[in-house]
Structure formats: C-alpha cells, structure tokens
Amino acid sequence: MYIRASPDVPNCGYLSMTGGGACLASTEKIVLVGVWNKEVAMSNKTMQNTGDCSLVIERMAKFLKAEGF
C-alpha cells in the first residue's frame, strides 16, 4: 500500500493497494472518502478505477469548498 498527496488539490490524498484504493479530501467542515475496487462495476457497467474515483472526490471537494463547506 502507498499513500500520496495530490499535487493539484489542497487537502487531498490517495491510497492505493493491489486491486483497489481510495481518495480522501477535506474542506473546512467535511471529510470526503471515495473507495474503489477494480473488481466492482459502476452504474455505467465499467469497472471502478482510481481515475474516476479521484475525479469525483476532487470535483466534489472543490464544489463544497466554494459553497462554504
């Protein structure tokens, strides 16, 4: 397993291990956690992956921060 910080999004980090991982982000009031597993399909029938997980969590963190959370 390894952990790394995001170079683009403040207060955001990534966890990765064989077959899955997570993306974590925080704002002033909220902590967001997105977990992915490459063996599990998303609602659009494609498999979960780190890129989609990170994209959703990063965008939500930016949105919530802009809204005062």
N, CA, C and O atoms as a Maestro MAE file, in Angstrom:
{
 s_m_m2io_version
 :::
 2.0.0
}

f_m_ct {
 s_m_title
 :::
 protein
 m_atom[276] {
  # First column is atom index #
  i_m_mmod_type
  r_m_x_coord
  r_m_y_coord
  r_m_z_coord
  i_m_residue_number
  s_m_chain_name
  s_m_pdb_residue_name
  s_m_pdb_atom_name
  i_m_atomic_number
  :::
  1 25 0.844 -1.162 0.000 1 A "MET " " N  " 7
  2 3 0.000 0.000 0.000 1 A "MET " " CA " 6
  3 2 0.893 1.230 0.000 1 A "MET " " C  " 6
  4 15 1.959 1.241 0.616 1 A "MET " " O  " 8
  5 25 0.445 2.263 -0.698 2 A "TYR " " N  " 7
  6 3 1.161 3.526 -0.614 2 A "TYR " " CA " 6
  7 2 0.173 4.675 -0.513 2 A "TYR " " C  " 6
  8 15 -0.985 4.556 -0.915 2 A "TYR " " O  " 8
  9 25 0.645 5.786 0.026 3 A "ILE " " N  " 7
  10 3 -0.144 6.992 0.225 3 A "ILE " " CA " 6
  11 2 0.598 8.146 -0.432 3 A "ILE " " C  " 6
  12 15 1.813 8.271 -0.284 3 A "ILE " " O  " 8
  13 25 -0.137 8.998 -1.163 4 A "ARG " " N  " 7
  14 3 0.496 10.178 -1.741 4 A "ARG " " CA " 6
  15 2 -0.463 11.348 -1.687 4 A "ARG " " C  " 6
  16 15 -1.681 11.167 -1.717 4 A "ARG " " O  " 8
  17 25 0.085 12.538 -1.607 5 A "ALA " " N  " 7
  18 3 -0.716 13.760 -1.603 5 A "ALA " " CA " 6
  19 2 -0.986 14.207 -3.036 5 A "ALA " " C  " 6
  20 15 -0.227 13.885 -3.949 5 A "ALA " " O  " 8
  21 25 -2.057 14.939 -3.220 6 A "SER " " N  " 7
  22 3 -2.385 15.478 -4.539 6 A "SER " " CA " 6
  23 2 -1.551 16.721 -4.809 6 A "SER " " C  " 6
  24 15 -1.493 17.614 -3.965 6 A "SER " " O  " 8
  25 25 -0.905 16.797 -5.966 7 A "PRO " " N  " 7
  26 3 -0.155 17.999 -6.301 7 A "PRO " " CA " 6
  27 2 -1.059 19.145 -6.753 7 A "PRO " " C  " 6
  28 15 -0.634 20.301 -6.760 7 A "PRO " " O  " 8
  29 25 -2.308 18.834 -7.133 8 A "ASP " " N  " 7
  30 3 -3.211 19.836 -7.698 8 A "ASP " " CA " 6
  31 2 -4.317 20.306 -6.761 8 A "ASP " " C  " 6
  32 15 -4.779 21.442 -6.870 8 A "ASP " " O  " 8
  33 25 -4.742 19.451 -5.849 9 A "VAL " " N  " 7
  34 3 -5.875 19.773 -4.987 9 A "VAL " " CA " 6
  35 2 -5.402 19.802 -3.533 9 A "VAL " " C  " 6
  36 15 -4.931 18.790 -3.015 9 A "VAL " " O  " 8
  37 25 -5.526 20.965 -2.869 10 A "PRO " " N  " 7
  38 3 -5.111 21.030 -1.464 10 A "PRO " " CA " 6
  39 2 -5.958 20.105 -0.590 10 A "PRO " " C  " 6
  40 15 -7.140 19.896 -0.862 10 A "PRO " " O  " 8
  41 25 -5.365 19.568 0.431 11 A "ASN " " N  " 7
  42 3 -6.051 18.701 1.397 11 A "ASN " " CA " 6
  43 2 -6.669 17.467 0.748 11 A "ASN " " C  " 6
  44 15 -7.769 17.048 1.110 11 A "ASN " " O  " 8
  45 25 -5.958 16.896 -0.208 12 A "CYS " " N  " 7
  46 3 -6.448 15.701 -0.899 12 A "CYS " " CA " 6
  47 2 -5.310 14.685 -0.985 12 A "CYS " " C  " 6
  48 15 -4.159 15.044 -1.234 12 A "CYS " " O  " 8
  49 25 -5.648 13.425 -0.778 13 A "GLY " " N  " 7
  50 3 -4.637 12.382 -0.854 13 A "GLY " " CA " 6
  51 2 -5.201 11.101 -1.424 13 A "GLY " " C  " 6
  52 15 -6.415 10.941 -1.551 13 A "GLY " " O  " 8
  53 25 -4.313 10.197 -1.764 14 A "TYR " " N  " 7
  54 3 -4.698 8.954 -2.422 14 A "TYR " " CA " 6
  55 2 -4.081 7.770 -1.694 14 A "TYR " " C  " 6
  56 15 -2.928 7.825 -1.264 14 A "TYR " " O  " 8
  57 25 -4.847 6.714 -1.561 15 A "LEU " " N  " 7
  58 3 -4.376 5.449 -1.002 15 A "LEU " " CA " 6
  59 2 -4.492 4.417 -2.108 15 A "LEU " " C  " 6
  60 15 -5.492 4.386 -2.825 15 A "LEU " " O  " 8
  61 25 -3.487 3.577 -2.253 16 A "SER " " N  " 7
  62 3 -3.546 2.571 -3.307 16 A "SER " " CA " 6
  63 2 -2.947 1.257 -2.829 16 A "SER " " C  " 6
  64 15 -1.953 1.232 -2.104 16 A "SER " " O  " 8
  65 25 -3.576 0.171 -3.251 17 A "MET " " N  " 7
  66 3 -3.065 -1.165 -2.982 17 A "MET " " CA " 6
  67 2 -3.509 -2.054 -4.134 17 A "MET " " C  " 6
  68 15 -4.293 -1.621 -4.978 17 A "MET " " O  " 8
  69 25 -3.041 -3.239 -4.182 18 A "THR " " N  " 7
  70 3 -3.391 -4.148 -5.265 18 A "THR " " CA " 6
  71 2 -4.903 -4.337 -5.332 18 A "THR " " C  " 6
  72 15 -5.520 -4.818 -4.382 18 A "THR " " O  " 8
  73 25 -5.486 -3.960 -6.451 19 A "GLY " " N  " 7
  74 3 -6.907 -4.185 -6.671 19 A "GLY " " CA " 6
  75 2 -7.847 -3.103 -6.202 19 A "GLY " " C  " 6
  76 15 -9.055 -3.222 -6.403 19 A "GLY " " O  " 8
  77 25 -7.345 -2.054 -5.588 20 A "GLY " " N  " 7
  78 3 -8.255 -1.019 -5.114 20 A "GLY " " CA " 6
  79 2 -7.531 0.131 -4.449 20 A "GLY " " C  " 6
  80 15 -6.306 0.240 -4.501 20 A "GLY " " O  " 8
  81 25 -8.324 0.988 -3.820 21 A "GLY " " N  " 7
  82 3 -7.743 2.134 -3.150 21 A "GLY " " CA " 6
  83 2 -8.814 3.128 -2.753 21 A "GLY " " C  " 6
  84 15 -10.001 2.805 -2.707 21 A "GLY " " O  " 8
  85 25 -8.373 4.349 -2.465 22 A "ALA " " N  " 7
  86 3 -9.301 5.387 -2.018 22 A "ALA " " CA " 6
  87 2 -8.734 6.759 -2.334 22 A "ALA " " C  " 6
  88 15 -7.536 6.925 -2.560 22 A "ALA " " O  " 8
  89 25 -9.624 7.730 -2.344 23 A "CYS " " N  " 7
  90 3 -9.252 9.128 -2.472 23 A "CYS " " CA " 6
  91 2 -9.886 9.848 -1.289 23 A "CYS " " C  " 6
  92 15 -11.069 9.655 -1.007 23 A "CYS " " O  " 8
  93 25 -9.115 10.669 -0.602 24 A "LEU " " N  " 7
  94 3 -9.577 11.406 0.564 24 A "LEU " " CA " 6
  95 2 -9.391 12.891 0.322 24 A "LEU " " C  " 6
  96 15 -8.370 13.316 -0.218 24 A "LEU " " O  " 8
  97 25 -10.376 13.675 0.720 25 A "ALA " " N  " 7
  98 3 -10.259 15.124 0.600 25 A "ALA " " CA " 6
  99 2 -10.987 15.751 1.784 25 A "ALA " " C  " 6
  100 15 -11.935 15.175 2.318 25 A "ALA " " O  " 8
  101 25 -10.538 16.932 2.185 26 A "SER " " N  " 7
  102 3 -11.210 17.615 3.282 26 A "SER " " CA " 6
  103 2 -11.398 19.088 2.946 26 A "SER " " C  " 6
  104 15 -10.620 19.689 2.206 26 A "SER " " O  " 8
  105 25 -12.459 19.645 3.518 27 A "THR " " N  " 7
  106 3 -12.716 21.072 3.447 27 A "THR " " CA " 6
  107 2 -12.716 21.567 4.893 27 A "THR " " C  " 6
  108 15 -12.277 20.848 5.791 27 A "THR " " O  " 8
  109 25 -13.198 22.772 5.124 28 A "GLU " " N  " 7
  110 3 -13.255 23.294 6.492 28 A "GLU " " CA " 6
  111 2 -14.170 22.465 7.390 28 A "GLU " " C  " 6
  112 15 -13.910 22.333 8.586 28 A "GLU " " O  " 8
  113 25 -15.240 21.904 6.821 29 A "LYS " " N  " 7
  114 3 -16.253 21.231 7.630 29 A "LYS " " CA " 6
  115 2 -16.500 19.770 7.287 29 A "LYS " " C  " 6
  116 15 -17.181 19.072 8.039 29 A "LYS " " O  " 8
  117 25 -15.968 19.295 6.181 30 A "ILE " " N  " 7
  118 3 -16.318 17.966 5.681 30 A "ILE " " CA " 6
  119 2 -15.074 17.175 5.285 30 A "ILE " " C  " 6
  120 15 -14.100 17.734 4.781 30 A "ILE " " O  " 8
  121 25 -15.125 15.873 5.520 31 A "VAL " " N  " 7
  122 3 -14.109 14.957 5.009 31 A "VAL " " CA " 6
  123 2 -14.806 14.029 4.012 31 A "VAL " " C  " 6
  124 15 -15.799 13.381 4.344 31 A "VAL " " O  " 8
  125 25 -14.281 13.974 2.801 32 A "LEU " " N  " 7
  126 3 -14.837 13.114 1.751 32 A "LEU " " CA " 6
  127 2 -13.942 11.894 1.575 32 A "LEU " " C  " 6
  128 15 -12.716 12.009 1.560 32 A "LEU " " O  " 8
  129 25 -14.561 10.727 1.443 33 A "VAL " " N  " 7
  130 3 -13.822 9.488 1.223 33 A "VAL " " CA " 6
  131 2 -14.477 8.754 0.057 33 A "VAL " " C  " 6
  132 15 -15.670 8.454 0.100 33 A "VAL " " O  " 8
  133 25 -13.709 8.471 -0.968 34 A "GLY " " N  " 7
  134 3 -14.179 7.668 -2.092 34 A "GLY " " CA " 6
  135 2 -13.337 6.411 -2.175 34 A "GLY " " C  " 6
  136 15 -12.108 6.493 -2.170 34 A "GLY " " O  " 8
  137 25 -13.968 5.256 -2.252 35 A "VAL " " N  " 7
  138 3 -13.266 3.972 -2.277 35 A "VAL " " CA " 6
  139 2 -13.555 3.290 -3.608 35 A "VAL " " C  " 6
  140 15 -14.685 3.324 -4.096 35 A "VAL " " O  " 8
  141 25 -12.526 2.669 -4.196 36 A "TRP " " N  " 7
  142 3 -12.713 1.940 -5.453 36 A "TRP " " CA " 6
  143 2 -12.111 0.546 -5.363 36 A "TRP " " C  " 6
  144 15 -11.154 0.294 -4.630 36 A "TRP " " O  " 8
  145 25 -12.722 -0.359 -6.150 37 A "ASN " " N  " 7
  146 3 -12.288 -1.751 -6.201 37 A "ASN " " CA " 6
  147 2 -12.369 -2.173 -7.669 37 A "ASN " " C  " 6
  148 15 -13.451 -2.144 -8.255 37 A "ASN " " O  " 8
  149 25 -11.265 -2.555 -8.260 38 A "LYS " " N  " 7
  150 3 -11.248 -2.849 -9.691 38 A "LYS " " CA " 6
  151 2 -12.091 -4.063 -10.085 38 A "LYS " " C  " 6
  152 15 -12.288 -4.303 -11.276 38 A "LYS " " O  " 8
  153 25 -12.589 -4.827 -9.129 39 A "GLU " " N  " 7
  154 3 -13.422 -5.993 -9.406 39 A "GLU " " CA " 6
  155 2 -14.915 -5.650 -9.405 39 A "GLU " " C  " 6
  156 15 -15.743 -6.521 -9.674 39 A "GLU " " O  " 8
  157 25 -15.269 -4.396 -9.108 40 A "VAL " " N  " 7
  158 3 -16.672 -3.998 -8.975 40 A "VAL " " CA " 6
  159 2 -17.046 -3.033 -10.099 40 A "VAL " " C  " 6
  160 15 -16.312 -2.090 -10.394 40 A "VAL " " O  " 8
  161 25 -18.201 -3.283 -10.721 41 A "ALA " " N  " 7
  162 3 -18.667 -2.416 -11.816 41 A "ALA " " CA " 6
  163 2 -19.403 -1.193 -11.268 41 A "ALA " " C  " 6
  164 15 -20.056 -1.252 -10.226 41 A "ALA " " O  " 8
  165 25 -19.278 -0.083 -12.000 42 A "MET " " N  " 7
  166 3 -20.019 1.134 -11.678 42 A "MET " " CA " 6
  167 2 -21.402 1.037 -12.323 42 A "MET " " C  " 6
  168 15 -21.702 0.060 -13.009 42 A "MET " " O  " 8
  169 25 -22.232 2.037 -12.105 43 A "SER " " N  " 7
  170 3 -23.584 2.022 -12.666 43 A "SER " " CA " 6
  171 2 -23.587 2.048 -14.194 43 A "SER " " C  " 6
  172 15 -24.557 1.616 -14.818 43 A "SER " " O  " 8
  173 25 -22.498 2.556 -14.806 44 A "ASN " " N  " 7
  174 3 -22.423 2.580 -16.272 44 A "ASN " " CA " 6
  175 2 -21.798 1.298 -16.841 44 A "ASN " " C  " 6
  176 15 -21.446 1.238 -18.019 44 A "ASN " " O  " 8
  177 25 -21.668 0.286 -15.993 45 A "LYS " " N  " 7
  178 3 -21.180 -1.059 -16.369 45 A "LYS " " CA " 6
  179 2 -19.670 -1.131 -16.623 45 A "LYS " " C  " 6
  180 15 -19.175 -2.187 -17.015 45 A "LYS " " O  " 8
  181 25 -18.932 -0.052 -16.414 46 A "THR " " N  " 7
  182 3 -17.474 -0.118 -16.493 46 A "THR " " CA " 6
  183 2 -16.932 -0.392 -15.100 46 A "THR " " C  " 6
  184 15 -17.607 -0.147 -14.100 46 A "THR " " O  " 8
  185 25 -15.725 -0.896 -15.043 47 A "MET " " N  " 7
  186 3 -15.145 -1.245 -13.752 47 A "MET " " CA " 6
  187 2 -14.654 0.001 -13.026 47 A "MET " " C  " 6
  188 15 -14.217 0.968 -13.650 47 A "MET " " O  " 8
  189 25 -14.733 -0.039 -11.702 48 A "GLN " " N  " 7
  190 3 -14.238 1.073 -10.895 48 A "GLN " " CA " 6
  191 2 -12.740 1.234 -11.118 48 A "GLN " " C  " 6
  192 15 -12.036 0.260 -11.386 48 A "GLN " " O  " 8
  193 25 -12.253 2.476 -11.004 49 A "ASN " " N  " 7
  194 3 -10.830 2.724 -11.186 49 A "ASN " " CA " 6
  195 2 -10.411 3.976 -10.430 49 A "ASN " " C  " 6
  196 15 -11.248 4.789 -10.038 49 A "ASN " " O  " 8
  197 25 -9.121 4.117 -10.235 50 A "THR " " N  " 7
  198 3 -8.600 5.235 -9.452 50 A "THR " " CA " 6
  199 2 -8.891 6.587 -10.091 50 A "THR " " C  " 6
  200 15 -9.154 7.559 -9.382 50 A "THR " " O  " 8
  201 25 -8.850 6.663 -11.407 51 A "GLY " " N  " 7
  202 3 -9.076 7.936 -12.088 51 A "GLY " " CA " 6
  203 2 -10.471 8.485 -11.867 51 A "GLY " " C  " 6
  204 15 -10.631 9.666 -11.560 51 A "GLY " " O  " 8
  205 25 -11.493 7.635 -12.020 52 A "ASP " " N  " 7
  206 3 -12.870 8.084 -11.814 52 A "ASP " " CA " 6
  207 2 -13.116 8.437 -10.349 52 A "ASP " " C  " 6
  208 15 -13.767 9.440 -10.055 52 A "ASP " " O  " 8
  209 25 -12.612 7.641 -9.448 53 A "CYS " " N  " 7
  210 3 -12.775 7.899 -8.022 53 A "CYS " " CA " 6
  211 2 -12.152 9.245 -7.651 53 A "CYS " " C  " 6
  212 15 -12.789 10.063 -6.987 53 A "CYS " " O  " 8
  213 25 -10.926 9.473 -8.073 54 A "SER " " N  " 7
  214 3 -10.232 10.719 -7.759 54 A "SER " " CA " 6
  215 2 -10.938 11.928 -8.356 54 A "SER " " C  " 6
  216 15 -11.081 12.960 -7.701 54 A "SER " " O  " 8
  217 25 -11.379 11.792 -9.606 55 A "LEU " " N  " 7
  218 3 -12.055 12.896 -10.289 55 A "LEU " " CA " 6
  219 2 -13.316 13.326 -9.540 55 A "LEU " " C  " 6
  220 15 -13.541 14.521 -9.343 55 A "LEU " " O  " 8
  221 25 -14.127 12.378 -9.129 56 A "VAL " " N  " 7
  222 3 -15.372 12.691 -8.435 56 A "VAL " " CA " 6
  223 2 -15.094 13.344 -7.079 56 A "VAL " " C  " 6
  224 15 -15.721 14.347 -6.738 56 A "VAL " " O  " 8
  225 25 -14.172 12.791 -6.311 57 A "ILE " " N  " 7
  226 3 -13.876 13.335 -4.987 57 A "ILE " " CA " 6
  227 2 -13.248 14.723 -5.097 57 A "ILE " " C  " 6
  228 15 -13.618 15.620 -4.339 57 A "ILE " " O  " 8
  229 25 -12.316 14.919 -6.014 58 A "GLU " " N  " 7
  230 3 -11.686 16.224 -6.188 58 A "GLU " " CA " 6
  231 2 -12.704 17.283 -6.606 58 A "GLU " " C  " 6
  232 15 -12.705 18.388 -6.063 58 A "GLU " " O  " 8
  233 25 -13.564 16.959 -7.558 59 A "ARG " " N  " 7
  234 3 -14.588 17.918 -8.009 59 A "ARG " " CA " 6
  235 2 -15.565 18.248 -6.893 59 A "ARG " " C  " 6
  236 15 -15.941 19.408 -6.723 59 A "ARG " " O  " 8
  237 25 -15.984 17.239 -6.126 60 A "MET " " N  " 7
  238 3 -16.917 17.482 -5.033 60 A "MET " " CA " 6
  239 2 -16.263 18.339 -3.947 60 A "MET " " C  " 6
  240 15 -16.910 19.224 -3.387 60 A "MET " " O  " 8
  241 25 -15.001 18.087 -3.648 61 A "ALA " " N  " 7
  242 3 -14.298 18.896 -2.650 61 A "ALA " " CA " 6
  243 2 -14.211 20.353 -3.099 61 A "ALA " " C  " 6
  244 15 -14.450 21.256 -2.296 61 A "ALA " " O  " 8
  245 25 -13.877 20.596 -4.346 62 A "LYS " " N  " 7
  246 3 -13.812 21.968 -4.867 62 A "LYS " " CA " 6
  247 2 -15.183 22.638 -4.802 62 A "LYS " " C  " 6
  248 15 -15.289 23.798 -4.404 62 A "LYS " " O  " 8
  249 25 -16.231 21.911 -5.190 63 A "PHE " " N  " 7
  250 3 -17.576 22.455 -5.170 63 A "PHE " " CA " 6
  251 2 -17.998 22.809 -3.740 63 A "PHE " " C  " 6
  252 15 -18.481 23.913 -3.489 63 A "PHE " " O  " 8
  253 25 -17.815 21.871 -2.805 64 A "LEU " " N  " 7
  254 3 -18.224 22.116 -1.432 64 A "LEU " " CA " 6
  255 2 -17.453 23.266 -0.798 64 A "LEU " " C  " 6
  256 15 -18.018 24.061 -0.047 64 A "LEU " " O  " 8
  257 25 -16.163 23.350 -1.101 65 A "LYS " " N  " 7
  258 3 -15.368 24.458 -0.573 65 A "LYS " " CA " 6
  259 2 -15.878 25.797 -1.096 65 A "LYS " " C  " 6
  260 15 -15.961 26.768 -0.345 65 A "LYS " " O  " 8
  261 25 -16.220 25.849 -2.378 66 A "ALA " " N  " 7
  262 3 -16.763 27.084 -2.963 66 A "ALA " " CA " 6
  263 2 -18.115 27.461 -2.356 66 A "ALA " " C  " 6
  264 15 -18.480 28.636 -2.319 66 A "ALA " " O  " 8
  265 25 -18.852 26.461 -1.882 67 A "GLU " " N  " 7
  266 3 -20.161 26.709 -1.267 67 A "GLU " " CA " 6
  267 2 -20.076 26.980 0.239 67 A "GLU " " C  " 6
  268 15 -21.103 27.120 0.904 67 A "GLU " " O  " 8
  269 25 -18.872 27.053 0.768 68 A "GLY " " N  " 7
  270 3 -18.694 27.395 2.178 68 A "GLY " " CA " 6
  271 2 -18.596 26.235 3.134 68 A "GLY " " C  " 6
  272 15 -18.636 26.426 4.350 68 A "GLY " " O  " 8
  273 25 -18.470 25.054 2.613 69 A "PHE " " N  " 7
  274 3 -18.305 23.892 3.492 69 A "PHE " " CA " 6
  275 2 -16.857 23.656 3.643 69 A "PHE " " C  " 6
  276 15 -16.452 22.726 4.341 69 A "PHE " " O  " 8
  :::
 }
 m_bond[275] {
  # First column is bond index #
  i_m_from
  i_m_to
  i_m_order
  :::
  1 1 2 1
  2 2 3 1
  3 3 4 2
  4 3 5 1
  5 5 6 1
  6 6 7 1
  7 7 8 2
  8 7 9 1
  9 9 10 1
  10 10 11 1
  11 11 12 2
  12 11 13 1
  13 13 14 1
  14 14 15 1
  15 15 16 2
  16 15 17 1
  17 17 18 1
  18 18 19 1
  19 19 20 2
  20 19 21 1
  21 21 22 1
  22 22 23 1
  23 23 24 2
  24 23 25 1
  25 25 26 1
  26 26 27 1
  27 27 28 2
  28 27 29 1
  29 29 30 1
  30 30 31 1
  31 31 32 2
  32 31 33 1
  33 33 34 1
  34 34 35 1
  35 35 36 2
  36 35 37 1
  37 37 38 1
  38 38 39 1
  39 39 40 2
  40 39 41 1
  41 41 42 1
  42 42 43 1
  43 43 44 2
  44 43 45 1
  45 45 46 1
  46 46 47 1
  47 47 48 2
  48 47 49 1
  49 49 50 1
  50 50 51 1
  51 51 52 2
  52 51 53 1
  53 53 54 1
  54 54 55 1
  55 55 56 2
  56 55 57 1
  57 57 58 1
  58 58 59 1
  59 59 60 2
  60 59 61 1
  61 61 62 1
  62 62 63 1
  63 63 64 2
  64 63 65 1
  65 65 66 1
  66 66 67 1
  67 67 68 2
  68 67 69 1
  69 69 70 1
  70 70 71 1
  71 71 72 2
  72 71 73 1
  73 73 74 1
  74 74 75 1
  75 75 76 2
  76 75 77 1
  77 77 78 1
  78 78 79 1
  79 79 80 2
  80 79 81 1
  81 81 82 1
  82 82 83 1
  83 83 84 2
  84 83 85 1
  85 85 86 1
  86 86 87 1
  87 87 88 2
  88 87 89 1
  89 89 90 1
  90 90 91 1
  91 91 92 2
  92 91 93 1
  93 93 94 1
  94 94 95 1
  95 95 96 2
  96 95 97 1
  97 97 98 1
  98 98 99 1
  99 99 100 2
  100 99 101 1
  101 101 102 1
  102 102 103 1
  103 103 104 2
  104 103 105 1
  105 105 106 1
  106 106 107 1
  107 107 108 2
  108 107 109 1
  109 109 110 1
  110 110 111 1
  111 111 112 2
  112 111 113 1
  113 113 114 1
  114 114 115 1
  115 115 116 2
  116 115 117 1
  117 117 118 1
  118 118 119 1
  119 119 120 2
  120 119 121 1
  121 121 122 1
  122 122 123 1
  123 123 124 2
  124 123 125 1
  125 125 126 1
  126 126 127 1
  127 127 128 2
  128 127 129 1
  129 129 130 1
  130 130 131 1
  131 131 132 2
  132 131 133 1
  133 133 134 1
  134 134 135 1
  135 135 136 2
  136 135 137 1
  137 137 138 1
  138 138 139 1
  139 139 140 2
  140 139 141 1
  141 141 142 1
  142 142 143 1
  143 143 144 2
  144 143 145 1
  145 145 146 1
  146 146 147 1
  147 147 148 2
  148 147 149 1
  149 149 150 1
  150 150 151 1
  151 151 152 2
  152 151 153 1
  153 153 154 1
  154 154 155 1
  155 155 156 2
  156 155 157 1
  157 157 158 1
  158 158 159 1
  159 159 160 2
  160 159 161 1
  161 161 162 1
  162 162 163 1
  163 163 164 2
  164 163 165 1
  165 165 166 1
  166 166 167 1
  167 167 168 2
  168 167 169 1
  169 169 170 1
  170 170 171 1
  171 171 172 2
  172 171 173 1
  173 173 174 1
  174 174 175 1
  175 175 176 2
  176 175 177 1
  177 177 178 1
  178 178 179 1
  179 179 180 2
  180 179 181 1
  181 181 182 1
  182 182 183 1
  183 183 184 2
  184 183 185 1
  185 185 186 1
  186 186 187 1
  187 187 188 2
  188 187 189 1
  189 189 190 1
  190 190 191 1
  191 191 192 2
  192 191 193 1
  193 193 194 1
  194 194 195 1
  195 195 196 2
  196 195 197 1
  197 197 198 1
  198 198 199 1
  199 199 200 2
  200 199 201 1
  201 201 202 1
  202 202 203 1
  203 203 204 2
  204 203 205 1
  205 205 206 1
  206 206 207 1
  207 207 208 2
  208 207 209 1
  209 209 210 1
  210 210 211 1
  211 211 212 2
  212 211 213 1
  213 213 214 1
  214 214 215 1
  215 215 216 2
  216 215 217 1
  217 217 218 1
  218 218 219 1
  219 219 220 2
  220 219 221 1
  221 221 222 1
  222 222 223 1
  223 223 224 2
  224 223 225 1
  225 225 226 1
  226 226 227 1
  227 227 228 2
  228 227 229 1
  229 229 230 1
  230 230 231 1
  231 231 232 2
  232 231 233 1
  233 233 234 1
  234 234 235 1
  235 235 236 2
  236 235 237 1
  237 237 238 1
  238 238 239 1
  239 239 240 2
  240 239 241 1
  241 241 242 1
  242 242 243 1
  243 243 244 2
  244 243 245 1
  245 245 246 1
  246 246 247 1
  247 247 248 2
  248 247 249 1
  249 249 250 1
  250 250 251 1
  251 251 252 2
  252 251 253 1
  253 253 254 1
  254 254 255 1
  255 255 256 2
  256 255 257 1
  257 257 258 1
  258 258 259 1
  259 259 260 2
  260 259 261 1
  261 261 262 1
  262 262 263 1
  263 263 264 2
  264 263 265 1
  265 265 266 1
  266 266 267 1
  267 267 268 2
  268 267 269 1
  269 269 270 1
  270 270 271 1
  271 271 272 2
  272 271 273 1
  273 273 274 1
  274 274 275 1
  275 275 276 2
  :::
 }
}
